[in-house]
Amino acid sequence: MFKYKARNHVATYVAQILIGWSCTALAMEEIVVTAQKREQSITDVPVTMDVISGDFLDRTNTTELDELSRLLPNVVIQEQAVSLPSFSIRGITDDTASVSSTPRISVYQDGFDISKKTVSSAALFDVERIEVLKGPQPTLFGVAAANGAISILSRKPGKEFAANGRIATNSQNGIEFQGMVNAPISERFSFRLASLVREQDGVVNNQACSPESFNPSGQIEDNNGNRQDCAGGTLNGVSVQAFRASLLADFDDLNVTLRLAQEYNDQPGINFKSGSIAPRNGDTSPFSDAELGFGSLLGIERDLQSIDLTVNYLLTDNLELSFDAFHKEVDLTENFDADGSALRIQDAYFKNDTRIYGASTRAVFSVGEEFTGFVGLSYNRDKSILPFTILVDPFIRGVFDATKANLEALNPNIPLDQNIATTASEADIKVVRDQLVAALFNADGSPVSDPNVPSFASQGPFVFEADLEITSMVAEGTYAVTDDLDVTAGLRFIDETRLTRNFLVFEAEESFTATLPRLAVNYAYNETTSLYFNYAEGRRSPVVDPNFGDTIITAAETVDSYDLGLKYFSDRVYATVSVFASNYSNYQQSFTDAVTLQSNTVTVGDSSMSGIEGMVSVDVDASLNVAVSLGLLDAKFADTAIDGSAFDYAGNRFRLAPEVSGSLSVNKTFSLANWAVDVNWVSAYQSEVFFESSNYPGLSQDAYWISDASIKLSPASNVWSVELFADNLFDEEFLIDAGNTGGGLGIPTFVRGNPVIGGLRLYAEM
């Protein structure tokens, strides 16, 4: 009998809350995952992975991926906007906006690759579970999974009618609606429609273009040179309208799922606030009002549309065939203020049009009781165009550039560019930077100007295009050496063609191949405990960069990764711990060109990463669950390159790589009169992180705690319920980013995290 049927995931997945455990009964239920392309108990999967159930996402109102950072050890997701999220697993981060580079971390939605930067910021609603796999996943998640993968699995249509909805309001003038209808059409067909609408004002007021600002006229030129009203507005807000329609056809041996989805965002701009140039009558604190000169024109608009098809056919009890195909289109525009001030040193506009599509086929099989595995073939295409237009005040920018060049010549040991590692102190850098800023203002505090020079000029558009075509073949098998010992081995072959066109005229096309192995061992010590070892090789693709007659090819980054772990599962306790280490060759680092905003990638030598991570969940009794996670991480650049030579970042910590991260989650249920009460508490800790690989002074976030809490009340009928909630309950001030494009100019900008936000939520269910 084929014991690993990759069907009916909803029916068999029974994990109920964080990391897949249940606190509704004393006996924890089995955690079933599909990371290895077949249904398995999590204790049988020789991979370090975290699982978050959809029930936990619903209960904690987790609708954005960055909120997962508070739950998972050694995971940092930075989602300052839908246009450019960053994913960091074990200190390894995607750090480029280039259309021609490949992410290090795969993001999959319902089995389809959405790792593209402008696509991967997916709203979370009607989710069955999220699987987060640590370390390279070459056989399981393809070319982009050089350091891990995040797999989001939506709920599928079911056989019975169901409907639910919730509406919420919060202290940030936010309103949210989520709804779902599941309807059986016939014995074989079912339909499911889920939607999300979420609107929230920004947490930072933008004083630009007001009578009290440096630009009291209330107007500014847009990217086309047209004068536009720009007064008012907030920054760091949320706007998402999304739906997903799914149709399931379920026959005896044939299972077909068709999905159609759209996500539309029209959110305020990002608060890239200058830490050097204060608003008029304001200060440079990232936690106070800003004055970003683009004003209300700042913002991001994204329209993401997708369609996908999955077909599973159980040919025999021992062989299942599958086929899937997808097509996604994203149109995104953004206005952002790169210098973070009222002055037009550098504003920018860009428009990204991306089409990604592909198909794959796979055979999942078993041979007797000892051997199971899969073989597959996939094809993916990524076509993208990204034009940048730079907007400046020519006179102010000219003064800025000339003053900066002079100061750098006078102070060669105090670089203002954040990408240059330095031993200079933050105080010494501030002295030089203050001189640069002072040159931009007259004695009366007004910005410098020249009536003979126009106040506006545009540069560009600087156009970057890429056409990436990847074909891969994969095979993996697991052999049961004994009843207690399984050995897994797999291999993926990659054949990719990468075409890059810069500035409309410089073009280059190169092809590359690679073979990536994976080897794992899982030993069931007893009925509750398993030990595993996993080795995998990861690879980040080369970058092809044609410029001015010369094509630069940045070598592929490769990594050898090792995990040794233990998983324990009993009636009341689920625990996992792993020790890991990775060695990187040709570590790729990206820098943003201050003139064109082109993302350039170079190799900066060898690097290493090691650490320990674990979590434990305990059902103290039928009404109380306590879960704790902890991650310890040592992620640094090597002291020398592979040839023995030193490089600038030697010994530096990776960006977004806290040495310590952890969380505490408590869920308590009890009865009060005729009400059921559900209390949730989540606290997360993160030690200091650097936001730049240079570890540039002043561009880091000190250690902090952040806590969320909610209390949900349900009457005996359980048809409706009401909930009070507070995110960042103690109003912790923290940064989610620092440096940014402004840091490359010499005047870093800072992005604050959200303050305390409280609200009320109503639920209804049929």
N, C-alpha and C positions, 0 to 999 in steps of 0.2 A: 504494500500500500504506500502510495506517495505521501509521506508525512509532512511535507513542507509546501502545502498548497498556498500560492501567493494570491489568494482571493479572500473575499469577505473580511477585510481588515477591520471594519467597524464592529462586526459581530464578535471577533475574537480579541480585540484590544480592550482590556478591562481595567487598565490603570486609571485611577480617578483623580489624583492631584499631583503636585510637584514631584518630579522625578518618577512619575508613574505609580505612586503608591496610594493606597486607600486608607482613610481613617474612619470610614463609616461602619466598619466591622472589625472585630479583633483579629480575624484571619486576613492578612494581606493577600490580595489576589495576584496571580501571575502577570508579569509585565511582558507583553508580546511586542516585538519590534520587527521591522522589515529592512534593517540597514544592509543585510547581506542578500537582499533581493529575494528573500523567502521569509516566511513567518517563523520566528524563533523566540524562545524565552530569552530575556536580556542576559541571564546568567550563562547562556550557551554561546554568546557572541564575544569572541576574543578581541574586542575593541574597547578602548576607553570612550564611553559615551554617556551623555546625560539625556534624559527624556522628560519633557514637560507635557502634561496632558492638556487637552482642550478644556477640560473641566476646571483645571487650575487657572488657565488663562481667563476663562469666563468669571471665575470667582474673584480673581484679583483685578479684573478689568484691564488686562494686559492687551493693548491693541497695537503696540509698536515694538519692533524688534529690540530697540536699545534697552527696553525695560528688562530684558532677559539678563543683562549684565549684572543686575542686582541678585540674581539667583544662582548663577553658575560659576564655579571656581575657574580662575584663569581664562575668563572670557570677558572681553570688553567690546561693546558695540556702540559706536559713536554715530548718532543719527541726528546731526544738527539740522538736516533738511533732506527731502527726498531726492535731491539732486546729487548728493555725494556722501553716502554713508561709508563708514569705515568699520571693518570687522577684524577683531584681533582675537586669536586663539593661541594661548600659551605665548603671548608676547610677539607673535608674528602678525603684521598688520598689512592690509591693503593700503598703499600710500600714494596712489597715483590716480589722476583724472584722465589719463591718456586713453584715447579710443583704440590705440594699437597695442596696448599691453594686456596681459591676462591677470586676473585676480589670483591671490594666493589661496583664498578660501572660497569654496563653492557654496552657493546658496541655491537650493532646489525647492520648487513648489510643485507638489503633486507629481514628483518624478522628473520635472523639467528644469533645465538649467536657467536660473535668472541671475547669475552672478554679475552680469553687467551692472556697472555702478548706478546708472540712471533707472535701472529696473529692479534692483535687489531690495530697495526699501518698500517692502510689501506690507500693507495693512493686515493686521491679524484679526480675523473674524470667522466664526463658524469653523474653527480649527479642531481637528481630531487630536493631533499631537505634534510636537516638534522634537526631532532627534538631532542632537549636537554631537558630532563625532570628532574626537581630538586626534591630531596628527595626520600625516598624509593618508589619503584614501584613493590611491590610483585605480584600484579595480572596482571600487564601489561608487565613486562619484566623479570620475573623469579627470580631465586635464587641469581644471582649475583648483582641484582639491589638494594643493601642494602642502597645506598645513591643517586641513580640517574641512568639515562640511556642516552646513546647517540645512536640515531637510524639514520643510513645512508640509504637513499633510492635512488637507481639508476633509471635512466630513462628507461622506458620500450619501446619496439618496437611500432611504430605507423603505421597508415594506409597509410601514404603518403611517397613518396621518399624524403629523405633529406640527406645532407652531409655537413660536415664542417671540418675545420682543422685550426690549428695555429702552428706557429713556433716562437721560441723566442731565443734570446741570451742575456747574461748579462755580467757584469764586472768581474764575478768570473769564467770566462771561462766556463760558463754554456750554455747549449743548451737544448731546450725542444720542444717536438712535441706532440700535441694532435690531434686526428682525430676521426671522427664518420661517419658511414654510416648506414642509416636506409632505409630498402627496403621492401615493401610489396611483398610477394611471390604469394599470391592469395587473394581471398576475405576474407579468414579465417586466413591466416598465414602471420606473419611479422617477419623480422629478423633485428637485430641491432648489429653492431660491433663497439666497442669503444676501443681506445688504448691510452697509455701514455708512452712517453720515456722522461726521465729527467736525465741529467748528469751535475754535478757541482763540481768543485774542492773544496777541503776543504779550510776553511778560516784561518787555522793556519798552518804555515810551520813547518815541523818536521825535525830538524837538525841531528837526530840520524844517526849513522853509517857514517857520513861524515868525511873528514880529520880534521875538526875543532871540532869534537865531542870527548866525553870521550871514544868512541870506533872507532878509525880511521881505524880499520881493514876492516870495511864495511860488516862484516858478524856476524851472531848470530845464536844460536841453536833454532830450532823450537820445537814444542811440542813432536816430535819424536826423538829429540836429533840430528837432522841433521843440518849441517851448511848451512845457507841460506844467500844470498845477502840481505841486509836490508837498503841500503842507499836510501835517497830520500823519497818523499811522502808528502802529506798534510793530515790534520785532519779535522773532522766535515764536510765532503763533502756529496753529494747526488748522488745516482744512483738507478734508478727505471725503469723497463721495464714491462709494464702491459697491459693486454687486457681483455675485457669482451665481450663474445658473448651471445646474448639472442635471444631465439625463442619464439614467442607468438602465441598461437592458441586460437582464440576468436570466440566461437560459441554463439548462442542465450543465453543460460543459463550456459555455461561452459567456463571457462577461465583457460588456462594452460600456465605457464611460465617456461621455462627451461634455466638455465644459466650455462655457462662454463667459468672459469676465471683463470688467472695465474698472479702472481706478482713476479718478480725476482729482487733482490737487490744485488749489489756487491759494497758496499760503503766503503770509507776510514774509519779508526778507529776513535774512540771518543777521543777528546782532554781532557783526564783526566790529566790535568797538575798539577804537585806538586806546592803547595804554600810554600814549605819549601826547596826543593832541586832544585837549579837553573841549567839550561843548562850551559855547558862550555861557558864562555864569554857571558852569558846571565843573565836574571833576573827571578824572580818568578811571575811576573805579568801574569795573565791569558790571557791578551790581546797581548802578545808578542810571539815570536817564542818559540816552545817547543823542548824538546829533550827526547822523549819517546823511551826507549832503544829497543823496539821491531821493531822500524823503519817501513819500508814499509810492513812488515808482518802484521801489525795491520790492522784490517778490519772486516767487517761483510758480510757474504754471506747468503742470505735467498731465498728459493724457496717455494712459497706458491701456492698451486693448490686447486681449489675448483669446485664442481658441486652441483647445488641445483635445486629443483623442487617445484613449487607451483601450486596447483589446487584449484580453487574456483568453486563451483557449486550452482547456485541459484535454490534450490529445489522448493520453492514457493516465492511469493512476500514477505513473512514474515520470511523466513528461508534460510540462506545460509550456506553451508557446505564447509569447506576448509581442505586441507591436504598439508603438506610440509615435505620435507626431504632434508638433506644436508650431504656432506662429504668434509672435508678439511684436507689437509696434509701440514705440514710445516717441512722443513729441514733447519736448521740454524746452522752455525758455526761462531765463533767469537774469534779473538785474541785481548786481551786488556791488557793495562799496568795499573795494580792496584795501583802502587806507584807513577806513573806519572813523573818518572825521568829517567835518563840514566842508573841508577843503577838497577841491577836486584834483588831488594828486594822482589818483587812479580809481576810476569807476570802471565797471565792465558789464557787458551784455553778451550773452551767448545763447545759442539755439542748438539743441542736440536732437537730431533725428536718427533713430536707430531701428533697425529691423533685425530680429533674431528669429531663426527658425531651424527646425531639425527633425530628425526621426531616428528611431532605434528599434531594433528587434532583439529578442532575447529568448533563450531556451533554458528553463530551469528543470533539472532532472535529478533522479536518484537511480542508483544501481544497487539493488539489494537493500540491506539495512545499513551498509557500511559507508556508502559513498553518495554524497549529494553535491550539486554544483550548478553552475550556469555558464553559458557562453553567450556573447552578444556582439553586435555591430552597431555603431552609431555614426551619425553625420550631423554636424552643427555648422551653421553659417551666421556670422555677425557682420552686418554692414552698418557703418555709422559715419556721420559727418558732424563736425563740431566747429562752427565759426565763432571766434571771439572778436568783439569790437571793444577797443580801449577808449575811454572817454576821459579827457584831462582838461585842466586849465593850463594852457601852454606856458604862461608866465610863472605860475606857482610851481609847475613841474620843472621848469628850467632852473629856477632858484633852488629847488629841492635837490636836483641831480648835481648841480655845480657845488653846492655846499657839502653834500655828502661826499663827493669825490675829494674835495679839499680836506675834510675832516679825516677821511680814511688815509690820505697821504701823510697827514700830521700825526696820526695815531695808528700805525700799522699793526700794533698788537691788540687793537680793540675793534674787531670787525663788527659792523652793524648788521650784516647779512646773517640771519639766523641759521643758515645752512653751513656756516663755517664754525667748526669747533674752536673754542677759545678758553684760555685760562684766566681771562680778564674777569673781574668781579662784576656783579650786577650793578654795584654803585659806580664803578668806573665807566661801564657802558652807559649808564644813565647820564653821566656828566656830558659825554660826547653826544648822546641823542638829544639832550636838552638844547645843546648848541644848534643842532640841526633844526629842531622845531622853532627855536627863537628866530632863526633867519626867515621864517615864513610869516612873521607878524611885524607890524609897525609898532612904534613905541606906545601908541594909544590902544593897542590890542587888536586892531583890525588887520585882516590878511593883506599881505603885500599885493600890489597890482600895478599895472601899467596901462593907461588908457589907449596907448598905441598898439596894444597886443590884444587880439580877440580873447574873450574869456572862455571860449570853448573850442575844442578840436577833437576829432575822432581819428583813431588809428586802426587800420584794418579794414574789413575783417580779416583776421588771420585764420585760415581754414585748415583744419586737420581732418583727414579721412582715413578710414581703415576698412578693409574687407578681409575678414579672418575666416578661413575654411578649415575645419578639423574633422578628420575621419579617424575612428579608432576601433580597434577590436580588443575584446576582453574575454578572459576565461578564468574561472576560479572554481576550486573544488575543495570539499572537506571530506577527509577520510577518518572513519572511526577506527583507530588502531585497537582500542579496547572499548569496553562499555563506558569507561571513564575518561579516555584520552582521545581527543580529536586533533587532527592536524589540517590546517587550511593553507593552500598555496594558490597564488593567482598572478596573472600577468596582463598588463594592458600595453598594446602597441598603438602609438600615436603617429599620424601622418598629417601635418598641418602646412597650409600655405598662408602666408601673411603678407598682404599688400598694404602699403602705407603711402598716402599722398599728403605732402605738407605744402601749404601755401599755394595750392592749386597747380604747381608746376614741378615740384620735386617728387618723384615717384620711384618706389622700389618694391620688388616682390621677391620673397625668398621662401624656400620650403625646408622643413625640418622634420626629422623623425626621432622617436625616442621609445624605449621599452622600459616599463616601470613594474617592478615586482612587489609582491606582498607575501609574507609568510607569518602564520600565526599558529599558536598551540593553545588549546583549552583543556584543562584537567579538572574534572569533577572530583574534588577531594572527598566529599560526601554529599548527602542529599541537600545540604544547605549552603555549601561553600564550593566555589570554583576558583581556580587560578588560571591566569592566561599570560601569554607572551605574544607580542606583535611587533613585527619589523615591516617597514614599508619605505619605499623610495618615492620621494615627491619631486616635482619639477615645475618651475615657473618658466613659461615659454620665453624664448629670446624676443627682443624688441628690435624691429626694423625701423630705422630713423633716417630718411633721406633729407639732406639739407645742403643747398648751395653746391651741388655737384658731387657731394661726398656722402655715401651711405654708411652710417654707423650701425653695426649690429651688436647689441648688448647680449652677451652670452647668457645661456639659460642658467637659471639658479637651480641647484639641486640640493636635496636634503636626504640624509639617512636618519630615520627616526626609529626609536626603540621604546616600547612600553612593557612594563611588567606590573600586573595588577591582580587584585583579589575582589571577588564579588560574593556577598553573603545575603541570603534570602530565607527568612523564616516566617512564622505566622505573624510576628509582630515587628520584625526589624528587617530593613533593607539597608545594606551598606556596601560601599565600594571604595577602593583606594588604589592608586596607581603611582608608580615611579616612572619617570620618562626622561629621555635625553634625545637631542637632535643635533646633528652637525651639518652646517650649511656651507656650500661652496659657491663662489660667485654671487654672494648676497646682493640682490638688486636694491638700489636706492633711487628714489625719484626726487627731482627738484623742479620747481616751477620757474620758468623764465620770466623775469620781472617786466619785460617789454611786451612779449607776445602772449604770455600765459601758457606757452607750450610746456607740457610736462615731459621732461627729459629724464631718462633712466640710465644709470651707470651701475657698474659693479664696484663694491667697496671692500672686497676681501672676503675672508671667511668669518663665520660666526658660530655661536653655539647657544643652546638653550637646554635647561634641565629643570626638574622640579618634582613636586609631589602634589597630588590633589586627591580629595576624597569627599564623601558625603555619607551621612547616615540619617535614616528616617525611622522613628520609633512610634508605634501606636501604643501610647502609654495605657490607654484603655479605649473603649469603643467610641469615646467622645473627644479624645485629645490626641493630636499628632504633633510631634516636634521633629523638625528636620534641620540639620546643620551641614554646611559645606565649608571647605577650607582649601585654598590653593596657595602653594609656596612656589615661587618662580625665580630662577636665575637666568635671565636672558640678556646676553651681552655680545658686543662685537669682539672678535679676537684681537689679541695684541698686535699681530702681524698678518700680512696677507700670505697667500699660499707660497709666494716666492720669497718670503722672509722679510719683505719690506714693510715699513710701518704705514698706517693710513690714519686719516684725521680722526676717525671715530673709535680708535682703538680703546677697548675697555668700557665704552659707553653702554648704558642700558638702552634697550630697544624702546621705541616710543609706544605709549599705551600698554606698558608692561609692568603692572604693579608687582612688587615682590611678595605681597601678601594680599589675598582677597578672600572674602568669606561671607556667609549669610546665615541668618537664623530665621526660620519660618515656623509659626505656631498657628494651628487651627483648633479651635475649641467650639464644640456645639453643646447646647443644653436647652432645657425647656424653662420657660418663664410664663406662668399662668397658662394661657392657651396659645402661646407663641413659641415657635422654634427660633432659637438665637444662634447665629453663626458668627464667630469672632475670628478675624484673621489679622496676623501681624507678620510683617516681613522687614527685617533689618539687614542691611548690607554694609560691609566694610571694604575699603580699598586703601592701600598704602600709597605713598607718593608715586605719581606717574609723570614722566616727561612727555611733552607733546611733540618734540622734535628729536630725531636721531642724533643730532649734534649735542644733545643735552644742554642747549643754550641757556645761560643763566636767566632766571625769571620766567621761563616758559615751562612751568610744571604746576601740578596740583598736589598740595599736601594731603596727607591721609585724612579721611573723613568717614563718618557713619551717615547713613540715610535710612529713614524708616517710613513705611507705609502701614496704614491700619484701616480696618473696615469692620462695621457691625451690621449684620443683615438680620432682619426680623421677618418671619413668615407665619401667617395664621395657620390654623389647623387645616384649612382647605388646601393650602399650598398652591393655589392657582396664581396668586400674586405675592409679592414681597417688596420690602423697602429696605434701602441700605444707606447708611452714612459712611463716608469715606474721607480719608485725608492722605494725600501723597506728599512725601517729604514733611512729615508731621512736625518735626522740630525746626523747620525752616533753615536747614543747613545751606550755607553759601558755598558753592563749589563751581569749578569750571569744567566744561566738557571739551574745550579746545583752547589753544593759545598758539600764537605765531601766525599761521595761515599765510596768505599771499602778502599781506602787509609786512610780515616778518622778513620775507625775501627782499622787500624794499628797504628795510631797516627800521620800520616802525610797526612792531607786532600788534596784532589785534587779538581780542579775547572774547570768547563766547561763554556766557554764564549758563549754568543749569537752572532748572525750574525752581522757584520758591515753593513754599507750602501752597497746595491747592486742595481745597476741600469741597465736598459737594454731596448731592443727594441723588440716588438712583432708584428707579422703580422697575420691577420685573413683572412679566405676565407670561404664563405658559399654558398650553393646551395639550 
